[in-house]
């Protein structure tokens, strides 16, 4: 579901969401025909600030494939599919990606870590990024429940409250083992879980949420569970401590700690944070990856090209700066003598 995050007053997340919906929708319209990976719709918001909102139903793989095909046409990308990057190492002016045996896979002066929750293990391998407190990423498992739609839809349009109910989705590009005409609901929000097993407990949780939106659809879900036709899909989101993405140059936590010893009470601008040259993050998009990915990526690319931030977006870029947690962690650390 591509739709704006609704709040009573503007917040960084609601503003990011609105910008992200616009840019993602523009990319869908530019690259993917409707009905072959996405479809415009409206959603009934049933929670706070109720009302009908413009939205779109999106199969993310369709947009990703379109981006890859465009990059291939432009000869703008080399890929190494299924290469397991175990660690990053600095070698002179280059970053090297190493496999589990320490063998060199690739190198470049600039690397962007965009590995969702896998980013944490990859980054803390580097000594200057020690400690998850400086990069507080959390796994959040989500499971969707869905099945073939063999009758008329049970609602006129998608519903959203504690979860989303899609009464009808049709797509010519779905995988062969999926129904071409389906209903779906979800997703669960299980903090601290990082397995991807589909569970009956999560289906039950989706049924409970669905019952608050559309009781007939909740009965349909339970009937599909009973007769074995209910399908499920689960994956792990990556969320930060404040639920905002981490996008930008990675902080150099060792250099930052040196600046803070003895502990300094003066405030320094976030932009003055020491950075690890050439290492950048794009992670912690939470449950809004399809909404935020494109906007965040374009802003990161602009910063890599040395383009100044737009004045009306400067506070948003500060809100998603990966260094925001490192500063808080450094200020809380006791002096070196006390630690000794």
C-alpha positions as CSV (number, residue, x, y, z in Angstrom):
1,X,0.0,0.0,0.0
2,X,1.6,3.3,-1.2
3,X,-0.1,6.0,0.9
4,X,0.8,8.9,3.0
5,X,1.3,8.6,6.8
6,X,-1.5,10.5,8.3
7,X,-0.9,12.5,11.5
8,X,-2.9,15.3,13.2
9,X,0.1,17.7,12.9
10,X,3.1,17.4,10.6
11,X,5.9,15.2,11.8
12,X,9.2,14.3,10.1
13,X,7.8,10.9,9.2
14,X,4.5,12.3,7.8
15,X,6.5,14.8,5.7
16,X,8.9,12.2,4.5
17,X,6.0,10.0,3.7
18,X,4.2,12.6,1.6
19,X,7.4,13.4,-0.4
20,X,8.0,9.7,-0.8
21,X,4.5,8.9,-2.1
22,X,4.9,11.6,-4.7
23,X,8.3,10.5,-6.0
24,X,7.5,6.8,-6.0
25,X,4.2,7.3,-7.8
26,X,6.0,9.4,-10.4
27,X,8.5,6.5,-10.9
28,X,5.6,4.0,-11.2
29,X,3.9,6.2,-13.8
30,X,7.2,6.6,-15.7
31,X,8.3,2.9,-15.8
32,X,5.5,0.5,-15.0
33,X,2.2,0.2,-16.8
34,X,-0.9,0.1,-14.6
35,X,-2.1,-3.4,-14.0
36,X,1.4,-4.9,-14.5
37,X,2.7,-4.2,-11.0
38,X,0.6,-1.4,-9.5
39,X,-2.8,0.1,-9.6
40,X,-4.0,3.5,-8.4
41,X,-6.8,3.4,-5.8
42,X,-8.2,5.1,-2.7
43,X,-8.0,3.9,0.9
44,X,-10.6,4.4,3.6
45,X,-8.6,5.5,6.7
46,X,-10.6,4.2,9.7
47,X,-8.3,5.2,12.5
48,X,-7.5,8.8,13.7
49,X,-8.2,11.5,11.2
50,X,-10.7,9.3,9.3
51,X,-11.4,9.8,5.6
52,X,-10.7,8.6,2.1
53,X,-7.2,9.1,0.8
54,X,-5.5,8.7,-2.6
55,X,-3.2,5.6,-2.7
56,X,-1.8,2.9,-4.9
57,X,-1.4,-0.9,-4.6
58,X,2.1,-1.8,-5.6
59,X,4.0,-5.0,-6.1
60,X,7.5,-3.7,-5.2
61,X,9.4,-6.3,-7.4
62,X,7.8,-4.7,-10.5
63,X,9.3,-1.3,-9.8
64,X,12.7,-2.8,-8.8
65,X,12.8,-4.8,-12.0
66,X,12.0,-1.7,-14.0
67,X,14.9,0.2,-12.3
68,X,17.3,-2.7,-13.0
69,X,16.2,-2.9,-16.7
70,X,16.7,0.9,-17.0
71,X,20.2,0.7,-15.4
72,X,21.1,-2.2,-17.8
73,X,20.0,-0.1,-20.9
74,X,22.1,2.8,-19.7
75,X,25.1,0.4,-18.8
76,X,25.0,2.1,-15.4
77,X,25.3,-0.9,-13.2
78,X,27.3,-4.1,-12.7
79,X,25.7,-6.7,-10.5
80,X,27.0,-9.6,-8.4
81,X,23.9,-11.6,-7.4
82,X,24.1,-14.0,-4.5
83,X,27.5,-12.7,-3.4
84,X,27.5,-12.9,0.4
85,X,29.3,-9.8,1.8
86,X,30.5,-10.7,5.3
87,X,32.5,-7.6,6.1
88,X,33.8,-4.2,4.9
89,X,37.4,-3.2,5.2
90,X,39.2,0.0,4.4
91,X,42.3,-0.4,2.1
92,X,43.9,2.9,1.3
93,X,41.4,5.1,-0.4
94,X,39.1,2.2,-1.2
95,X,36.4,0.2,0.7
96,X,36.6,-3.6,0.1
97,X,33.7,-6.0,0.3
98,X,34.9,-9.4,1.8
99,X,33.2,-12.7,1.8
100,X,33.1,-15.2,4.8
101,X,36.6,-16.4,4.0
102,X,38.0,-12.8,3.9
103,X,38.3,-13.0,0.1
104,X,37.9,-9.8,-1.9
105,X,34.6,-9.5,-3.8
106,X,34.7,-5.9,-4.9
107,X,36.1,-2.5,-4.1
108,X,35.2,1.2,-4.6
109,X,35.9,4.6,-3.0
110,X,32.3,4.9,-2.0
111,X,30.0,2.2,-0.6
112,X,26.3,2.4,0.4
113,X,25.1,-0.1,2.9
114,X,21.4,-0.8,2.1
115,X,20.9,-4.2,3.7
116,X,17.9,-3.6,5.9
117,X,18.5,-5.3,9.3
118,X,21.5,-7.0,7.9
119,X,23.2,-3.6,7.8
120,X,23.9,-3.8,11.6
121,X,26.0,-6.9,11.5
122,X,27.9,-5.7,8.5
123,X,28.6,-2.3,9.9
124,X,29.7,-3.2,13.4
125,X,32.4,-5.4,11.9
126,X,34.2,-2.1,11.3
127,X,36.0,-1.0,14.4
128,X,35.0,2.7,14.0
129,X,31.4,1.7,14.2
130,X,31.5,-0.4,17.4
131,X,28.4,-0.9,19.4
132,X,24.8,-1.1,18.3
133,X,24.0,1.9,20.5
134,X,25.5,4.1,17.8
135,X,23.3,2.4,15.2
136,X,20.2,1.2,17.1
137,X,18.5,-0.9,14.4
138,X,15.8,-3.3,15.4
139,X,14.2,-6.3,13.5
140,X,10.4,-6.2,13.1
141,X,8.8,-9.3,11.6
142,X,5.7,-8.8,9.5
143,X,3.4,-11.4,8.0
144,X,0.7,-10.9,5.4
145,X,-2.3,-13.2,4.9
146,X,-3.9,-13.6,1.5
147,X,-5.9,-16.0,-0.7
148,X,-7.5,-16.2,-4.1
149,X,-10.6,-14.1,-4.5
150,X,-13.3,-16.4,-5.9
151,X,-16.3,-14.1,-5.2
152,X,-17.1,-10.4,-5.3
153,X,-14.8,-8.2,-3.1
154,X,-16.1,-7.7,0.4
155,X,-15.4,-4.0,0.4
156,X,-15.5,-1.2,-2.2
157,X,-11.9,-0.2,-1.6
158,X,-8.9,-0.9,0.7
159,X,-9.4,-0.2,4.4
160,X,-6.7,0.9,6.8
161,X,-6.6,1.0,10.6
162,X,-4.3,-1.3,12.6
163,X,-3.2,-2.9,9.4
164,X,-4.5,-2.8,5.8
165,X,-7.2,-4.8,4.1
166,X,-7.0,-5.1,0.3
167,X,-10.4,-6.6,-0.9
168,X,-9.1,-7.1,-4.5
169,X,-5.8,-7.0,-6.2
170,X,-5.3,-8.0,-9.8
171,X,-1.9,-8.1,-11.6
172,X,-0.8,-9.8,-14.8
173,X,2.8,-10.1,-13.5
174,X,2.3,-12.1,-10.3
175,X,4.4,-15.3,-9.8
176,X,2.8,-18.3,-11.4
177,X,2.0,-20.0,-8.1
178,X,0.1,-17.0,-6.8
179,X,-3.5,-16.3,-7.8
180,X,-4.0,-13.6,-10.4
181,X,-7.0,-12.2,-8.5
182,X,-6.6,-12.1,-4.7
183,X,-7.4,-10.4,-1.4
184,X,-4.8,-9.6,1.2
185,X,-4.4,-8.2,4.7
186,X,-1.6,-7.4,7.1
187,X,0.8,-6.9,8.3
188,X,1.8,-8.0,11.8
189,X,4.4,-6.0,13.7
190,X,6.5,-8.4,15.8
191,X,9.3,-6.4,17.4
192,X,12.6,-8.4,17.9
193,X,11.7,-11.2,15.6
194,X,14.0,-11.9,12.6
195,X,12.7,-15.2,11.3
196,X,10.6,-15.5,8.1
197,X,8.5,-18.5,9.0
198,X,4.8,-18.1,8.2
199,X,2.8,-18.9,11.4
200,X,-0.8,-19.6,12.3
201,X,-0.4,-17.2,15.3
202,X,0.4,-14.3,12.9
203,X,-2.6,-15.3,10.7
204,X,-4.8,-15.1,13.9
205,X,-3.4,-11.7,14.7
206,X,-4.2,-10.5,11.1
207,X,-7.7,-11.9,11.5
208,X,-8.3,-9.9,14.7
209,X,-7.1,-6.7,13.1
210,X,-9.2,-7.4,10.0
211,X,-12.3,-8.0,12.2
212,X,-12.1,-4.3,13.3
213,X,-12.1,-3.2,9.7
214,X,-14.4,-5.6,7.9
215,X,-15.9,-8.5,9.9
216,X,-17.0,-10.5,6.8
217,X,-13.4,-10.4,5.5
218,X,-12.2,-11.7,8.9
219,X,-14.6,-14.7,8.6
220,X,-13.3,-15.2,5.1
221,X,-9.7,-15.4,6.4
222,X,-10.6,-17.9,9.1
223,X,-12.5,-20.1,6.6
224,X,-9.5,-20.1,4.3
225,X,-7.3,-21.1,7.2
226,X,-9.7,-24.0,8.0
227,X,-9.8,-25.3,4.4
228,X,-6.1,-24.9,3.8
229,X,-6.4,-22.3,1.0
230,X,-4.9,-19.4,3.0
231,X,-1.5,-18.2,1.9
232,X,1.1,-16.2,3.9
233,X,4.2,-14.2,3.3
234,X,6.6,-13.0,6.0
235,X,9.7,-10.9,6.0
236,X,11.7,-8.7,8.4
237,X,11.6,-5.0,8.4
238,X,14.5,-2.9,9.8
239,X,13.4,-0.1,12.1
240,X,15.5,2.5,14.0
241,X,14.9,3.5,17.6
242,X,13.0,6.6,16.6
243,X,11.3,4.9,13.6
244,X,13.0,7.2,11.1
245,X,15.4,6.0,8.3
246,X,19.2,6.3,8.5
247,X,20.4,7.9,5.3
248,X,23.7,9.6,4.8
249,X,27.4,9.4,5.7
250,X,28.3,7.0,8.5
251,X,29.6,8.5,11.7
252,X,33.2,7.8,12.8
253,X,32.4,6.8,16.4
254,X,36.0,6.5,17.5
255,X,36.8,10.0,16.3
256,X,33.6,11.3,17.9
257,X,34.5,9.7,21.3
258,X,37.9,11.4,21.1
259,X,36.2,14.8,20.6
260,X,34.0,14.1,23.7
261,X,36.7,13.2,26.1
262,X,36.7,14.8,28.6
263,X,32.9,15.0,28.1
264,X,32.0,18.3,26.5
265,X,28.7,20.0,27.4
266,X,28.8,22.4,24.4
267,X,26.5,21.6,21.5
268,X,28.1,21.0,18.2
269,X,26.2,20.9,14.9
270,X,25.3,17.5,13.5
271,X,27.1,18.4,10.3
272,X,30.4,18.7,12.4
273,X,30.2,14.9,13.2
274,X,33.4,13.1,12.1
275,X,32.5,10.7,9.2
276,X,34.0,7.6,7.8
277,X,35.1,8.7,4.4
278,X,33.2,7.0,1.6
279,X,30.9,4.9,3.8
280,X,27.2,5.7,3.6
281,X,23.9,4.2,4.9
282,X,20.5,3.8,3.5
283,X,18.5,1.6,5.9
284,X,15.8,1.5,8.6
285,X,12.9,2.2,6.3
286,X,10.6,0.2,8.6
287,X,7.3,-0.7,7.1
288,X,7.5,2.2,4.5
289,X,10.2,0.9,2.2
290,X,8.2,1.3,-1.0
291,X,7.3,4.9,0.1
292,X,10.6,6.1,1.3
293,X,13.3,4.2,-0.7
294,X,13.3,6.4,-3.9
295,X,13.2,9.7,-2.1
296,X,16.0,8.7,0.3
297,X,18.1,7.3,-2.5
298,X,17.8,10.4,-4.7
299,X,18.8,12.6,-1.7
300,X,21.8,10.4,-0.9
301,X,22.9,10.4,-4.5
302,X,22.6,14.2,-4.6
303,X,24.8,14.5,-1.5
304,X,27.4,12.2,-3.0
305,X,27.4,14.5,-6.1
306,X,28.0,17.5,-3.8
307,X,24.7,19.1,-4.4
308,X,23.5,21.3,-1.5
309,X,20.4,20.3,0.3
310,X,17.2,22.2,-0.5
311,X,16.4,24.6,2.2
312,X,12.9,23.2,2.8
313,X,14.4,19.7,3.2
314,X,17.4,20.5,5.4
315,X,15.6,19.6,8.7
316,X,14.4,16.3,7.2
317,X,17.9,15.3,6.1
318,X,19.1,16.1,9.7
319,X,16.3,14.0,11.1
320,X,17.5,10.9,9.1
321,X,21.2,11.6,9.5
322,X,22.8,8.3,10.7
323,X,25.0,10.3,13.2
324,X,22.1,11.4,15.4
325,X,22.3,8.3,17.6
326,X,26.1,8.4,17.8
327,X,26.1,11.9,19.3
328,X,23.6,10.8,22.0
329,X,25.7,7.7,22.8
330,X,29.0,9.7,23.0
331,X,27.5,12.3,25.4
332,X,26.3,9.5,27.8
333,X,29.7,7.8,28.1
334,X,31.6,8.5,31.3
335,X,35.1,10.0,31.3
336,X,38.0,7.6,30.5
337,X,39.3,7.7,34.1
338,X,35.9,6.6,35.4
339,X,35.7,3.8,32.9
340,X,39.1,2.6,33.8
